[in-house]
Amino acid sequence: MKILLVYTGFTVREVPLNILYVSAALKKAGHATRVFELTPYKKRPVFGDRNRIIKTAFHEAFKEFRPDLVGFSAMTINLNLTRELAGIVKSHADTPVIFGGVHPTVEPEGTISMPEVDMVCVGEGEKAMVELADRMEARKDFRDIKSIWVKDNGEVCRNPIMPLDDSIDEIPFPDRDAFAPEYYRAELTGANLMTGRGCPYPCSFCQNKFFLEVYKGHGSFIRYRSFENIFQEIEQVIDKYKTERFYFSDETFTMNKERVIDFCREYKKHFKNPFMCQTRVDCLDEDIVASLKEAGCDHVSLAIEAGNERIRTKVLKKSFKDDQIFKAFDLVKKYDMKTQSFNMIGIPEETKETIFETVSLNKSLQPDRILCTIYMPFKGTELGKRCIEEGLVLRPVEESSGYYSEVTIKNYYLKASTLIGYQGFFDWYVRLPQKYYWAIDAVRLVYQTILPTTQDVPGPVRYFREQVIEFVYNLKRFLPSSGYVIKNR
């Protein structure tokens, strides 16, 4: 079987491991795969269909490869584009199309009802996709494969989810050859890899709570790879791609204290390569931080999300207090590692005052790198459901292409344009003294006045919008900071 796998996102530093794991599993089973992703076609035309370059390139790749099956890793963001590409397949051939990934898992009924979609993969896809390809190649009935929903003469075969396998060491290493080698020498992150799967925390804005429910009774959701398996992958990546540093992109790398300390002790015996990781502020203590430092960690990413403690704990369900945030950042800095903060504005109940509480918290912490997104109501999340019930959704997330510069919900107290302004100048408020806020306010007001709150505008306006956003982003490099300059978003 020849399977074309499609990732409808843009890759800046971290490669999409999910689709590369599926590709590797299919190749191990004897199938041929090719991965199509959008990054080489990121430049959008000023006039006409903004996606025509992407669609033309995809059509050419489809004609050249002539796959027997096309699999799309479907995210809610860019879902409309994903459907357009699937439509190209259906308009030129009778090749089956399957959607997998986060969106089809949380919205399988809506996904299988799409005319461009023949099948849906719910949950983790390595084993299910291999079984599907095997049966299709052998011309056997594939309507009863677990985790796969299949359209059959107007009916839908809704199969139960495939149980999770604790032996994730058996999953082949990601098919990194699908991407150019420079992706594994990326600025800041180097090569990203996962040491385990699953997150147990039920944050209201995240889909993990939904996944926990979906897999309840179907195996352990939290699973770890053996150290030997992880180190074999690291050695392979170093040998093959000359990677100098790594990013352990587990959602909460330090969740298991004993394991992470043991991992750090073993890592430093095998490797001198520095690495970065991300975790929660309530999953750090001095023993863990000291172990990270000794092993070669030089950068820790920590989520603040909201500076207002009530919004953070009651609305976002991030169950940690301000003092835990300060303690975590102080510990990381004590051991001379860089910090990165994750922040979110535009949350329901957000006000100008609560935005500045988030600014103030970052101002006190002074992370080396600051990320600020605008909240989006993803399906399958508790907070997203609330936004729908309260009629706050301005436009579906499916019509958006990113949560850095688009607004999708009405806020009770703030205009969409205001949120665009505060997101664009968040770092400015954090980095500059308060005596300059009047000047930042003046520039911010011009920025949010001239900038549409969505990309769904005529081509020339969209082009102008993108140029202004990029210009403002690049101005960050001139802000006072002990951190480092990152070239692009």
Secondary structure, 3 states (H helix, E strand, C coil): CEEEEEECCCCCCCCCHHHHHHHHHHHHCCCEEEEEECHHHCCCCCCCCCCHHHHHHHHHHHHHHCCCEEEEECCCCCHHHHHHHHHHHHHHCCCCEEEECHHHHHCHHHHHCCCCCCEEECCCCHHHHHHHHHHHHCCCCCCCCCCEEEEECCEEEECCCCCCCCCHHHCCCCCHHHCCHHHHHECCCEEEECCEECCCCCCCCCCHHHHHHHCCCCCCCCEECCHHHHHHHHHHHHHHHCCCCEEECCCCCCCCHHHHHHHHHHHHHHCCCCEEEEECHHHCCHHHHHHHHHHCEEEEEEEEECCCHHHHHHHCCCCCCHHHHHHHHHHHHHCCCEEEEEEEECCCCCCHHHHHHHHHHHHHHCCCEEEEEECCCCCCCHHHHHHHHCCCECCCHHHCCCCCCCCCECCCCCCHHHHHHHHHCHHHHHHCCHHHHHHHHHHHHHHHHHCCCCCCCCHHHHHHHHHHHHHHHHHHHHCCCCCCCCCCC
